[in-house]
């Protein structure tokens, strides 16, 4: 697959690291990812699944640098996802995407719901993350990248960015105080 780099035409600052996602395909102040776009991600924190705890909600995923997917998210993006150990496969479903795009001192925040699911390197739905042959335990570590495939077009409009307003006010105040 051809590697498509995502661009944001708008500017963004890093105020919301916890909600912060960065650039995707952006056109005229929107963040757009096409239907069935493939992005490569990894968990931020190691997560263990077992028969006692087969489900984890609100896992945090980050885009992988030099990603192998056909769509590359910027490094300042964050995805929330749910995981479920189902037989011998680990099912991971993304719920939200947030990106912070910056251009110099300007910034914009793009955040919203998304629908994407994890696929393994063999192209099968879900991940083979089993620790043992019986798959009584599965582990996702930050060093393991995997791909998520979008289940439909995703277009996000910029959100209110209080940090950008504060920075603009600060720049204006500094300009009036200059000799």
C-alpha positions in Angstrom: 0.0 0.0 0.0 1.2 3.5 -0.8 2.1 5.4 2.3 0.0 8.5 2.6 1.3 11.2 5.0 -1.4 13.1 6.8 -1.3 16.9 6.9 -3.1 19.5 8.9 -3.5 22.8 7.2 -4.4 24.4 10.5 -2.0 25.1 13.4 -2.0 23.4 16.8 -0.3 23.5 20.2 0.3 20.8 22.7 -2.0 21.9 25.5 -4.0 18.7 25.7 -1.5 15.8 25.9 -4.0 13.5 27.4 -6.5 14.3 24.8 -4.0 15.2 22.2 -3.8 13.6 18.8 -2.0 15.1 15.9 -2.3 15.4 12.2 -4.3 13.2 9.9 -5.3 14.0 6.4 -6.4 17.5 6.9 -8.1 19.7 4.4 -9.1 23.3 5.1 -9.4 23.2 8.8 -10.6 19.6 9.1 -9.0 16.4 10.0 -10.0 13.7 7.6 -9.3 9.9 7.5 -10.8 7.9 4.7 -12.9 4.7 5.1 -10.8 1.7 5.7 -7.6 3.8 6.3 -5.0 1.7 8.0 -2.9 3.3 10.8 -0.2 1.7 12.9 -0.4 2.1 16.6 0.9 0.8 20.0 -0.3 0.9 23.5 1.2 3.6 25.8 1.1 1.3 28.8 1.5 -2.5 29.0 -1.8 -4.2 29.4 -2.4 -7.8 30.5 -5.6 -9.7 29.7 -6.6 -13.0 31.5 -9.7 -15.1 32.2 -10.2 -13.0 35.4 -9.7 -9.7 33.5 -10.6 -10.4 29.9 -11.7 -6.8 29.2 -9.9 -3.4 29.5 -11.6 -0.1 28.8 -9.9 3.2 28.0 -6.6 1.8 26.8 -4.5 4.6 25.4 -2.9 4.1 22.0 -0.3 6.3 20.2 0.7 6.4 16.5 3.9 4.6 15.7 6.8 6.6 14.1 7.6 5.6 10.6 4.4 3.6 10.5 3.8 0.8 8.1 0.1 1.5 7.7 -1.2 3.3 4.6 -2.1 6.4 6.7 0.3 7.9 9.1 -1.0 9.9 12.1 1.1 12.6 13.6 3.0 11.9 16.7 0.8 14.2 18.9 -2.3 12.0 18.6 -4.0 9.8 21.1 -6.6 7.1 20.6 -8.8 5.6 23.3 -9.7 1.9 22.8 -11.3 -1.1 24.5 -9.7 -4.6 24.5 -11.2 -8.0 25.0 -9.6 -11.4 25.2 -11.9 -13.6 23.0 -10.6 -17.2 22.7 -7.2 -17.0 21.2 -7.5 -13.5 19.8 -7.3 -10.1 21.4 -10.0 -7.8 20.0 -9.1 -4.1 20.1 -11.7 -1.4 19.1 -10.9 2.3 19.0 -13.5 4.8 20.3 -12.0 8.3 20.2 -9.2 10.1 18.4 -7.7 13.5 19.5 -5.0 15.3 17.6 -3.1 18.5 18.3 -1.7 20.1 15.2 0.8 22.9 15.5 2.2 25.4 13.1 4.6 27.8 14.8 2.8 29.4 17.7 -0.6 28.5 16.3 -2.5 25.4 17.2 -5.8 23.5 16.7 -7.3 20.6 18.5 -9.3 17.9 16.6 -11.2 15.4 18.7 -14.1 13.1 18.2 -15.5 9.5 18.0 -13.9 7.0 15.7 -14.5 3.4 14.8 -11.5 1.3 14.1 -10.5 -2.3 14.8 -7.2 -4.1 15.2 -5.8 -6.5 12.7 -2.7 -8.7 13.1 0.2 -8.8 10.7 -1.3 -11.9 9.0 -4.4 -9.8 8.1 -6.7 -11.6 10.5 -9.2 -9.7 12.7 -7.8 -9.3 16.3 -4.4 -9.8 17.6 -2.4 -12.9 18.5 -1.1 -11.6 21.9 -1.2 -14.9 23.8 1.5 -15.5 26.4 0.9 -19.3 26.5 -0.4 -21.9 24.1 -3.8 -22.1 25.8 -4.2 -18.3 25.7 -5.0 -18.0 29.4 -3.2 -14.7 29.3 -2.5 -12.1 26.6 -0.2 -9.1 26.8 0.0 -5.9 24.8 3.3 -4.0 25.3 4.3 -0.6 24.1 7.0 -2.1 21.9 4.5 -4.1 19.9 2.9 -2.2 17.0 -0.3 -3.3 15.3 -2.6 -1.9 12.7 -6.1 -0.4 13.1 -8.5 -0.3 10.2 -11.2 2.5 10.2 -14.7 1.3 9.8 -15.8 4.5 7.9 -14.8 8.0 6.9 -13.7 10.2 9.8 -13.9 14.0 9.5 -13.3 16.1 12.5 -13.7 19.9 12.8 -11.4 21.9 15.1 -12.4 22.3 18.7 -12.2 25.4 20.9 -8.6 25.8 22.0 -8.3 28.0 25.1 -4.5 27.6 25.0 -4.4 29.3 21.6 -6.4 32.2 22.9 -4.2 32.6 26.0 -1.1 32.5 23.8 -2.5 35.1 21.4 -3.3 37.4 24.4 0.2 36.9 25.8 1.8 37.7 22.4 -0.3 40.9 22.1 0.5 41.9 25.7 4.2 41.3 25.0 4.0 43.4 21.8 2.5 46.4 23.6 5.1 46.2 26.3 8.0 46.1 23.9 10.3 49.1 23.7 
